Amino acid sequence: IQGTIADGAERQKCSAELSRQNYELNQFAYVAAHDLKAPRRGIDQIASWLEEDLNDSVGADSKKHLKLMRSRINRMEKLLADLLQYARAGSVLGDLESVDLHDLVTSSFQLINTSQRFKLVVNGQLPTLTTSRTLIDIVFRNLMSNAMKHHDRPKGVITLKFTKKGAF
């Protein structure tokens, strides 16, 4: 829509369309997260069978890889649960809780740094905030993954620091 919307009817129409699109997006996120749980459970079951069947017949590297795969499967379960929570919440923040940013950022970094091309450096102490864990995790994951995606060299460093300014 170009220019200013002069009449209230047009404004109401745009607002209704935006509300409808937001509702559909939340519904899609909910259905997608819910539907992805079944394949995740299947992958988890196969990984479990592999661990049982190959326990004594594989080397240390393979055991490490199986452990990493199970860790990623568990993280995927958490991400799907967060997506479901976010879709259910719509525009509401959801439950506020105490979130240790250092733990959250470190965990998110390990999840998205699959190629091990990047190093995370945290300068100083990160705060513990009372916030929505899901939403703040999404913010940090997006910031770090964008930094990785748009980095033009084979390796890189993501540096994070916290500075308190007055009451903020």
Backbone as ProteinMPNN parsed JSONL, in Angstrom:
{"seq_chain_A": "IQGTIADGAERQKCSAELSRQNYELNQFAYVAAHDLKAPRRGIDQIASWLEEDLNDSVGADSKKHLKLMRSRINRMEKLLADLLQYARAGSVLGDLESVDLHDLVTSSFQLINTSQRFKLVVNGQLPTLTTSRTLIDIVFRNLMSNAMKHHDRPKGVITLKFTKKGAF", "coords_chain_A": {"N_chain_A": [[0.868, -1.174, 0.0], [0.692, 2.056, -1.013], [1.721, 5.325, -0.029], [-0.268, 7.33, 2.215], [-2.825, 5.973, 4.197], [-5.931, 7.091, 3.886], [-8.642, 6.811, 4.625], [-10.668, 5.405, 7.249], [-11.891, 2.93, 6.776], [-10.282, 1.634, 4.911], [-7.986, 1.356, 6.464], [-8.948, -0.361, 8.444], [-9.464, -2.607, 6.882], [-6.873, -3.324, 6.068], [-5.758, -3.883, 8.576], [-7.334, -6.054, 9.359], [-6.584, -7.907, 7.392], [-3.844, -8.219, 7.983], [-4.057, -9.326, 10.557], [-5.314, -11.747, 9.874], [-3.288, -12.937, 8.31], [-1.243, -13.168, 10.233], [-2.47, -14.985, 11.981], [-2.676, -17.24, 10.289], [0.043, -17.731, 9.847], [0.905, -18.394, 12.445], [-0.638, -20.708, 12.793], [0.485, -22.321, 10.786], [3.139, -22.564, 11.761], [2.641, -23.968, 14.108], [1.496, -26.397, 13.145], [3.594, -27.333, 11.513], [5.706, -27.651, 13.393], [4.539, -29.543, 15.061], [4.111, -31.686, 13.263], [6.737, -32.325, 12.615], [7.65, -33.626, 14.818], [7.143, -36.401, 14.769], [8.908, -37.58, 12.709], [11.301, -36.897, 14.005], [11.17, -38.41, 16.337], [11.338, -40.938, 15.162], [13.941, -40.894, 14.054], [15.38, -40.639, 16.407], [14.771, -43.103, 17.596], [15.986, -44.907, 15.784], [18.658, -44.099, 16.073], [19.031, -44.852, 18.705], [18.768, -47.656, 18.487], [21.004, -48.147, 16.856], [23.064, -47.404, 18.611], [22.739, -49.39, 20.587], [23.08, -51.78, 19.063], [25.646, -51.482, 17.966], [27.355, -51.001, 20.02], [29.677, -52.348, 21.19], [31.221, -52.762, 18.965], [32.229, -50.613, 17.553], [34.525, -47.895, 16.959], [36.123, -45.31, 18.971], [35.719, -42.785, 17.753], [33.351, -43.201, 16.261], [31.579, -43.74, 18.337], [31.618, -41.273, 19.577], [30.468, -39.736, 17.544], [27.9, -40.875, 17.436], [26.993, -40.136, 19.957], [27.007, -37.361, 19.659], [25.07, -37.13, 17.649], [22.773, -38.008, 19.05], [22.648, -35.981, 20.941], [22.1, -33.782, 19.301], [19.62, -34.56, 18.336], [18.114, -34.433, 20.674], [18.3, -31.703, 21.132], [16.916, -30.803, 18.902], [14.362, -31.648, 19.595], [13.871, -29.891, 21.714], [13.907, -27.448, 20.332], [11.685, -27.8, 18.641], [9.683, -27.978, 20.572], [9.875, -25.405, 21.608], [9.132, -23.944, 19.333], [6.496, -24.795, 19.062], [5.476, -23.756, 21.455], [5.843, -21.033, 20.966], [4.177, -20.686, 18.728], [1.719, -21.245, 19.869], [1.558, -19.2, 21.661], [1.281, -16.932, 20.145], [1.073, -13.567, 19.9], [1.761, -13.128, 22.479], [4.152, -13.022, 25.072], [4.545, -15.293, 26.614], [5.547, -17.477, 29.311], [7.51, -15.826, 31.681], [10.834, -16.158, 32.719], [13.813, -16.828, 34.647], [16.725, -16.369, 32.907], [19.845, -17.48, 32.139], [22.043, -15.863, 30.288], [24.595, -16.556, 29.356], [24.676, -19.398, 29.418], [22.527, -19.906, 27.669], [23.34, -18.655, 25.23], [25.721, -20.031, 24.675], [24.792, -22.669, 24.365], [23.044, -22.337, 22.152], [24.892, -21.483, 20.241], [26.508, -23.781, 19.956], [24.667, -25.457, 18.771], [24.164, -24.266, 16.231], [26.653, -24.023, 15.074], [27.583, -26.087, 13.305], [29.556, -26.808, 11.446], [31.86, -26.253, 12.737], [33.377, -24.034, 12.14], [33.497, -21.626, 13.363], [34.307, -19.664, 16.242], [33.28, -18.928, 19.507], [33.479, -16.102, 21.466], [33.123, -14.8, 24.598], [33.085, -11.811, 26.083], [33.607, -10.759, 29.25], [31.082, -10.865, 31.881], [27.948, -12.231, 31.202], [24.565, -11.208, 31.673], [21.92, -12.488, 33.818], [18.65, -12.689, 32.862], [15.204, -11.809, 33.331], [12.951, -13.087, 31.32], [11.357, -14.19, 28.252], [12.378, -17.312, 27.507], [12.293, -18.683, 25.056], [11.891, -16.642, 23.104], [14.153, -14.934, 23.453], [16.165, -16.713, 22.878], [15.668, -17.233, 20.19], [16.308, -14.719, 19.132], [19.125, -14.51, 19.678], [20.073, -16.818, 18.32], [19.367, -16.193, 15.676], [20.923, -13.86, 15.25], [23.564, -14.892, 15.518], [23.584, -16.944, 13.557], [23.167, -15.435, 11.257], [25.516, -13.921, 11.268], [27.36, -15.958, 10.749], [26.47, -16.913, 8.275], [26.861, -14.742, 6.576], [29.558, -14.31, 6.631], [32.685, -13.947, 5.072], [34.945, -15.536, 5.06], [36.859, -18.6, 5.604], [36.97, -19.277, 8.315], [35.89, -17.976, 11.517], [35.225, -15.574, 14.176], [32.893, -15.054, 16.652], [32.095, -12.502, 18.678], [30.897, -11.623, 21.805], [29.577, -9.281, 24.025], [28.55, -7.715, 27.054], [27.23, -4.699, 28.131], [26.392, -2.576, 30.688], [24.285, 0.151, 30.821], [23.449, 2.7, 32.648], [20.235, 2.25, 33.87], [19.826, 0.293, 32.093]], "CA_chain_A": [[0.0, 0.0, 0.0], [1.535, 3.232, -1.136], [1.222, 6.581, 0.528], [-0.982, 7.242, 3.485], [-4.188, 5.45, 4.12], [-6.718, 8.24, 4.324], [-9.91, 6.548, 5.298], [-10.673, 4.388, 8.302], [-12.31, 1.645, 6.228], [-9.098, 1.023, 4.309], [-7.137, 0.998, 7.588], [-9.553, -1.551, 9.054], [-9.269, -3.708, 5.937], [-5.452, -3.71, 6.18], [-5.574, -4.472, 9.897], [-7.963, -7.376, 9.324], [-5.739, -8.773, 6.556], [-2.642, -8.506, 8.763], [-4.463, -10.272, 11.608], [-5.544, -13.041, 9.235], [-1.989, -13.489, 7.93], [-0.563, -13.579, 11.47], [-3.135, -16.203, 12.455], [-2.271, -18.332, 9.404], [1.45, -18.014, 10.105], [0.965, -19.121, 13.718], [-1.18, -22.045, 12.547], [1.486, -23.057, 10.025], [4.249, -22.882, 12.663], [2.175, -25.002, 15.033], [1.35, -27.657, 12.409], [4.929, -27.779, 11.093], [6.439, -28.138, 14.566], [3.878, -30.766, 15.51], [4.355, -32.744, 12.282], [8.16, -32.697, 12.625], [7.953, -34.438, 15.997], [7.118, -37.827, 14.422], [10.192, -38.011, 12.142], [12.345, -36.752, 15.011], [11.087, -39.6, 17.194], [11.853, -42.062, 14.376], [15.404, -40.763, 13.989], [15.864, -40.925, 17.755], [14.664, -44.557, 17.801], [17.03, -45.556, 14.98], [19.937, -43.797, 16.732], [19.074, -45.697, 19.902], [19.054, -49.019, 18.033], [22.4, -48.188, 16.418], [23.917, -47.411, 19.815], [22.637, -50.713, 21.213], [23.637, -52.823, 18.192], [27.057, -51.274, 17.64], [28.034, -50.543, 21.227], [31.014, -52.913, 21.396], [31.93, -53.022, 17.713], [32.669, -49.393, 16.873], [35.627, -47.182, 17.588], [35.845, -44.125, 19.806], [35.161, -41.714, 16.92], [31.955, -43.516, 15.953], [30.812, -43.553, 19.578], [31.5, -39.821, 19.748], [29.5, -39.264, 16.553], [26.568, -41.295, 17.877], [26.631, -39.294, 21.102], [26.705, -36.039, 19.098], [23.784, -37.239, 16.971], [21.717, -38.052, 20.082], [22.59, -34.641, 21.513], [21.406, -32.927, 18.325], [18.216, -34.991, 18.318], [17.501, -33.851, 21.876], [18.199, -30.258, 20.91], [15.831, -30.617, 17.952], [13.123, -31.773, 20.377], [13.701, -28.635, 22.45], [13.553, -26.409, 19.36], [10.3, -28.02, 18.218], [8.831, -27.594, 21.703], [9.884, -23.937, 21.646], [8.329, -23.463, 18.207], [5.097, -25.023, 19.435], [5.133, -22.771, 22.492], [5.767, -19.732, 20.314], [2.977, -20.666, 17.89], [0.561, -21.181, 20.768], [1.539, -17.918, 22.361], [0.915, -15.854, 19.237], [1.794, -12.33, 20.179], [2.045, -13.051, 23.905], [5.519, -13.458, 25.357], [4.594, -16.574, 27.295], [6.049, -17.421, 30.674], [8.796, -15.185, 31.93], [11.661, -16.956, 33.616], [15.189, -16.386, 34.805], [17.502, -16.958, 31.821], [21.286, -17.218, 32.166], [22.388, -15.622, 28.88], [25.813, -17.282, 28.983], [24.278, -20.773, 29.104], [21.664, -19.886, 26.496], [24.122, -18.322, 24.038], [26.658, -21.137, 24.439], [24.013, -23.79, 23.845], [22.584, -21.979, 20.802], [26.071, -21.453, 19.374], [26.894, -25.163, 19.669], [23.673, -26.012, 17.865], [24.242, -23.74, 14.865], [28.042, -24.076, 14.588], [27.758, -27.491, 12.939], [30.796, -27.016, 10.692], [32.972, -25.924, 13.628], [34.18, -22.991, 11.494], [33.486, -20.411, 14.158], [34.633, -19.711, 17.659], [32.506, -17.955, 20.275], [34.224, -15.446, 22.545], [32.25, -13.981, 25.433], [33.877, -10.87, 26.872], [32.946, -10.355, 30.485], [29.977, -11.64, 32.428], [26.631, -11.955, 30.631], [23.589, -11.162, 32.765], [20.757, -13.36, 33.887], [17.499, -11.826, 32.64], [13.855, -12.355, 33.45], [12.435, -12.903, 29.972], [10.884, -15.4, 27.589], [13.543, -18.079, 27.044], [12.122, -18.989, 23.635], [12.083, -15.471, 22.25], [15.532, -14.432, 23.521], [16.965, -17.714, 22.175], [15.481, -16.972, 18.756], [17.074, -13.513, 18.793], [20.562, -14.802, 19.639], [20.333, -17.774, 17.247], [19.317, -15.48, 14.396], [22.092, -12.986, 15.145], [24.778, -15.682, 15.283], [23.531, -17.638, 12.268], [23.382, -14.423, 10.221], [26.948, -13.609, 11.246], [28.039, -17.081, 10.091], [26.027, -16.999, 6.881], [27.368, -13.625, 5.78], [31.002, -14.199, 6.826], [33.294, -14.262, 3.788], [36.196, -16.286, 5.218], [36.604, -19.986, 6.023], [36.813, -19.361, 9.779], [35.53, -16.686, 12.078], [35.014, -15.442, 15.611], [31.748, -14.251, 17.067], [32.41, -11.936, 19.99], [29.701, -11.123, 22.478], [29.855, -8.649, 25.31], [27.422, -7.052, 27.685], [27.58, -3.443, 28.773], [25.255, -1.987, 31.377], [24.268, 1.62, 30.674], [22.422, 3.214, 33.548], [19.282, 1.231, 34.283], [19.636, -0.633, 30.976]], "C_chain_A": [[0.901, 1.219, 0.0], [0.866, 4.424, -0.49], [0.518, 6.369, 1.845], [-2.38, 6.705, 3.25], [-5.1, 6.503, 4.729], [-7.978, 7.836, 5.068], [-9.828, 5.356, 6.245], [-11.041, 3.011, 7.786], [-11.113, 0.909, 5.629], [-8.13, 0.564, 5.401], [-7.649, -0.279, 8.254], [-9.338, -2.776, 8.184], [-7.829, -4.23, 6.023], [-5.181, -4.403, 7.51], [-6.159, -5.884, 9.945], [-7.12, -8.357, 8.513], [-4.459, -9.157, 7.293], [-2.948, -9.506, 9.874], [-4.666, -11.664, 11.028], [-4.216, -13.708, 8.872], [-1.202, -13.948, 9.158], [-1.149, -14.869, 12.016], [-2.685, -17.399, 11.615], [-0.809, -18.716, 9.62], [1.614, -18.795, 11.408], [0.435, -20.541, 13.56], [-0.17, -22.907, 11.805], [2.646, -23.487, 10.931], [3.853, -24.01, 13.609], [2.113, -26.36, 14.325], [2.717, -28.202, 12.005], [5.708, -28.354, 12.27], [5.85, -29.453, 15.056], [4.193, -31.929, 14.566], [5.815, -33.198, 12.252], [8.53, -33.558, 13.829], [8.01, -35.929, 15.659], [8.424, -38.275, 13.754], [11.345, -37.896, 13.132], [12.359, -37.959, 15.94], [11.635, -40.823, 16.463], [13.369, -42.05, 14.298], [16.018, -41.1, 15.342], [15.843, -42.431, 18.021], [15.753, -45.301, 17.034], [18.404, -45.316, 15.605], [20.106, -44.664, 17.976], [19.401, -47.141, 19.536], [20.506, -49.155, 17.59], [23.343, -48.232, 17.614], [23.917, -48.782, 20.479], [23.347, -51.781, 20.382], [25.144, -52.707, 18.008], [27.923, -50.951, 18.847], [29.465, -51.055, 21.363], [31.842, -53.037, 20.119], [32.378, -51.773, 16.959], [33.764, -48.7, 17.68], [35.167, -45.95, 18.353], [35.228, -42.984, 18.999], [33.692, -41.955, 16.611], [31.078, -43.354, 17.186], [30.593, -42.062, 19.839], [30.464, -39.251, 18.785], [28.074, -39.654, 16.928], [26.087, -40.443, 19.052], [26.249, -37.89, 20.624], [25.346, -36.056, 18.399], [22.64, -37.253, 17.98], [21.556, -36.686, 20.739], [21.826, -33.692, 20.592], [19.923, -33.287, 18.226], [17.484, -34.403, 19.518], [17.328, -32.348, 21.727], [17.065, -29.95, 19.925], [14.48, -30.718, 18.669], [12.839, -30.486, 21.135], [13.279, -27.51, 21.501], [12.112, -26.562, 18.876], [9.327, -27.65, 19.333], [8.751, -26.077, 21.812], [9.034, -23.344, 20.534], [6.843, -23.651, 18.486], [4.631, -24.008, 20.469], [4.954, -21.395, 21.863], [4.494, -19.616, 19.469], [1.721, -20.562, 18.742], [0.432, -19.796, 21.378], [1.085, -16.786, 21.457], [1.733, -14.626, 19.547], [2.134, -12.161, 21.651], [3.434, -13.615, 24.168], [5.579, -14.842, 25.975], [5.15, -16.378, 28.692], [7.4, -16.721, 30.731], [9.548, -16.041, 32.933], [13.051, -16.361, 33.69], [16.045, -17.127, 33.781], [18.953, -16.516, 31.943], [21.736, -17.082, 30.714], [23.64, -16.374, 28.447], [25.474, -18.712, 28.595], [23.463, -20.826, 27.817], [22.47, -19.654, 25.221], [25.082, -19.457, 23.689], [25.939, -22.328, 23.82], [23.548, -23.519, 22.419], [23.745, -21.996, 19.813], [26.486, -22.873, 18.992], [25.938, -25.808, 18.677], [23.89, -25.548, 16.43], [25.645, -23.797, 14.278], [28.399, -25.508, 14.181], [29.072, -27.766, 12.209], [32.045, -26.733, 11.526], [33.913, -24.885, 13.015], [34.35, -21.771, 12.388], [33.825, -20.693, 15.61], [33.782, -18.632, 18.332], [33.372, -17.423, 21.4], [33.236, -14.564, 23.295], [33.138, -13.117, 26.312], [33.08, -10.445, 28.096], [31.798, -11.275, 30.856], [28.677, -11.25, 31.734], [25.601, -12.008, 31.762], [22.615, -12.338, 32.733], [19.554, -12.439, 33.825], [16.209, -12.555, 32.972], [13.162, -12.031, 32.14], [11.827, -14.204, 29.47], [12.103, -16.119, 27.01], [13.457, -18.317, 25.536], [12.452, -17.79, 22.761], [13.516, -14.953, 22.282], [16.473, -15.422, 22.821], [16.864, -17.506, 20.671], [16.304, -15.767, 18.32], [18.564, -13.838, 18.664], [20.912, -15.795, 18.532], [20.335, -17.079, 15.887], [20.526, -14.573, 14.211], [23.355, -13.784, 14.802], [24.74, -16.391, 13.935], [23.686, -16.651, 11.108], [24.856, -14.038, 10.122], [27.723, -14.704, 10.516], [27.722, -17.114, 8.597], [26.674, -15.922, 6.021], [28.868, -13.373, 5.976], [31.695, -14.686, 5.558], [34.601, -15.046, 3.881], [35.897, -17.698, 5.727], [36.373, -20.147, 7.53], [36.469, -17.978, 10.313], [35.345, -16.75, 13.584], [33.79, -14.566, 15.824], [32.042, -13.8, 18.49], [31.151, -11.316, 20.564], [30.119, -10.478, 23.79], [28.608, -7.909, 25.779], [27.932, -5.791, 28.364], [26.324, -2.874, 29.403], [25.377, -0.473, 31.261], [23.111, 2.151, 31.521], [21.532, 2.08, 34.029], [19.088, 0.162, 33.2], [20.845, -1.503, 30.761]], "O_chain_A": [[1.748, 1.397, 0.875], [-0.359, 4.525, -0.413], [0.696, 5.346, 2.505], [-3.012, 6.967, 2.227], [-5.049, 6.773, 5.929], [-8.337, 8.475, 6.057], [-9.03, 4.437, 6.06], [-10.549, 2.011, 8.31], [-10.956, -0.297, 5.823], [-7.52, -0.498, 5.28], [-6.866, -1.169, 8.586], [-9.062, -3.862, 8.693], [-7.604, -5.44, 6.048], [-4.455, -5.397, 7.561], [-5.551, -6.797, 10.505], [-6.961, -9.512, 8.908], [-4.036, -10.311, 7.229], [-2.172, -10.433, 10.102], [-4.239, -12.654, 11.624], [-4.038, -14.905, 9.098], [-0.563, -15.0, 9.126], [-0.413, -15.748, 12.464], [-2.351, -18.45, 12.16], [-0.464, -19.897, 9.58], [2.382, -19.756, 11.462], [0.995, -21.478, 14.129], [0.02, -24.077, 12.138], [3.084, -24.636, 10.877], [4.652, -24.908, 13.876], [2.618, -27.355, 14.844], [2.971, -29.399, 12.138], [6.304, -29.425, 12.158], [6.585, -30.369, 15.424], [4.506, -33.029, 15.019], [6.096, -34.343, 11.897], [9.606, -34.155, 13.857], [8.843, -36.65, 16.208], [9.008, -39.267, 14.19], [12.268, -38.71, 13.103], [13.422, -38.471, 16.291], [12.316, -41.653, 17.065], [14.009, -43.089, 14.46], [17.052, -41.765, 15.415], [16.783, -42.974, 18.602], [16.374, -46.219, 17.569], [19.226, -46.23, 15.662], [21.202, -45.149, 18.258], [20.218, -47.78, 20.199], [21.167, -50.145, 17.903], [24.304, -49.001, 17.63], [24.966, -49.281, 20.885], [24.115, -52.584, 20.912], [25.84, -53.717, 17.906], [29.109, -50.657, 18.697], [30.375, -50.269, 21.626], [33.023, -53.378, 20.173], [32.862, -51.877, 15.832], [33.906, -48.89, 18.888], [33.985, -45.606, 18.374], [34.329, -42.294, 19.481], [32.878, -41.034, 16.685], [29.948, -42.878, 17.083], [29.517, -41.647, 20.268], [29.673, -38.385, 19.161], [27.145, -38.863, 16.761], [24.914, -40.077, 19.124], [25.289, -37.299, 21.119], [24.561, -35.117, 18.536], [21.635, -36.571, 17.778], [20.438, -36.281, 21.058], [21.007, -32.895, 21.05], [19.077, -32.41, 18.053], [16.356, -33.927, 19.387], [16.317, -31.789, 22.152], [16.342, -28.967, 20.088], [13.561, -29.953, 18.376], [11.694, -30.038, 21.195], [12.398, -26.715, 21.828], [11.4, -25.571, 18.717], [8.269, -27.076, 19.073], [7.683, -25.526, 22.079], [8.307, -22.374, 20.745], [6.031, -22.777, 18.186], [3.529, -23.468, 20.371], [4.013, -20.676, 22.197], [3.818, -18.587, 19.487], [0.771, -19.87, 18.376], [-0.672, -19.292, 21.583], [0.56, -15.782, 21.94], [2.96, -14.652, 19.461], [2.734, -11.157, 22.034], [3.835, -14.593, 23.537], [6.608, -15.508, 25.859], [5.217, -15.257, 29.196], [8.3, -16.992, 29.936], [8.965, -16.577, 33.876], [13.416, -15.498, 32.893], [16.092, -18.357, 33.777], [19.257, -15.326, 31.862], [21.803, -18.075, 29.99], [23.74, -16.788, 27.292], [25.929, -19.196, 27.559], [23.685, -21.694, 26.973], [22.301, -20.379, 24.24], [25.231, -19.801, 22.517], [26.427, -22.924, 22.86], [23.651, -24.398, 21.563], [23.601, -22.467, 18.685], [26.784, -23.137, 17.827], [26.35, -26.611, 17.84], [23.809, -26.355, 15.505], [25.799, -23.628, 13.068], [29.389, -26.068, 14.652], [29.639, -28.85, 12.346], [33.164, -26.952, 11.062], [35.102, -24.856, 13.331], [35.262, -20.971, 12.179], [33.652, -21.801, 16.119], [33.592, -17.549, 17.778], [33.93, -18.187, 22.187], [32.594, -13.693, 22.709], [33.853, -13.621, 27.178], [32.012, -9.844, 27.98], [31.575, -12.313, 30.234], [28.336, -10.068, 31.681], [25.762, -12.779, 32.708], [22.517, -13.069, 31.747], [19.434, -11.514, 34.629], [16.142, -13.782, 32.898], [12.824, -10.88, 31.864], [11.792, -15.2, 30.191], [12.778, -15.592, 26.126], [14.45, -18.164, 24.825], [13.204, -17.906, 21.793], [14.048, -14.568, 21.241], [17.472, -15.009, 22.233], [17.865, -17.594, 19.96], [16.927, -15.79, 17.258], [19.195, -13.487, 17.666], [21.937, -15.638, 17.869], [21.197, -17.342, 15.049], [21.097, -14.524, 13.121], [24.118, -13.405, 13.913], [25.752, -16.438, 13.237], [24.275, -16.995, 10.083], [25.382, -13.85, 9.025], [28.64, -14.41, 9.751], [28.607, -17.319, 7.766], [27.0, -16.169, 4.86], [29.388, -12.346, 5.541], [31.331, -15.734, 5.023], [35.295, -15.203, 2.876], [34.802, -17.958, 6.226], [35.659, -21.053, 7.959], [36.715, -16.958, 9.668], [35.312, -17.825, 14.184], [33.671, -13.483, 15.252], [32.216, -14.621, 19.391], [30.436, -10.578, 19.887], [30.899, -11.038, 24.561], [27.74, -7.538, 24.988], [28.934, -5.814, 29.079], [25.306, -2.708, 28.731], [26.421, 0.109, 31.557], [21.945, 2.053, 31.139], [22.02, 1.069, 34.536], [18.288, -0.759, 33.365], [20.851, -2.34, 29.858]]}, "name": "protein", "num_of_chains": 1, "seq": "IQGTIADGAERQKCSAELSRQNYELNQFAYVAAHDLKAPRRGIDQIASWLEEDLNDSVGADSKKHLKLMRSRINRMEKLLADLLQYARAGSVLGDLESVDLHDLVTSSFQLINTSQRFKLVVNGQLPTLTTSRTLIDIVFRNLMSNAMKHHDRPKGVITLKFTKKGAF"}
